[in-house]
Amino acid sequence: MRLDDPQVWTLIGVFTTMMLGGMTLMTMQFSRVIRAEIGGLRGELRGEIGGLRGDLSGRLENLEGRLTGRIDALEHKVDSLDKEVANLATRFWRSQ
């Protein structure tokens, strides 16, 4: 079967159109898959970050409670020392 020039160019055009169409379809499907995977990863990361945020909040509250307790104890000791020094100063200055 012999083809003349218009038929050859028609076949070239059809082949090119099919190849470009196939590449377009593959690109679109690949793009959808990538978007879906990124969306799933985004959801996982948000969950992990939320869990870490809760864990850190709990630890910080625990640390804050411990520090508050220590600061209160230190404040009580300083107040006691202040009273003792005031008593010693009062006794010393009265005896002179």
Residue pairs with C-beta under 8 A, 6 or more apart in sequence:
3 11
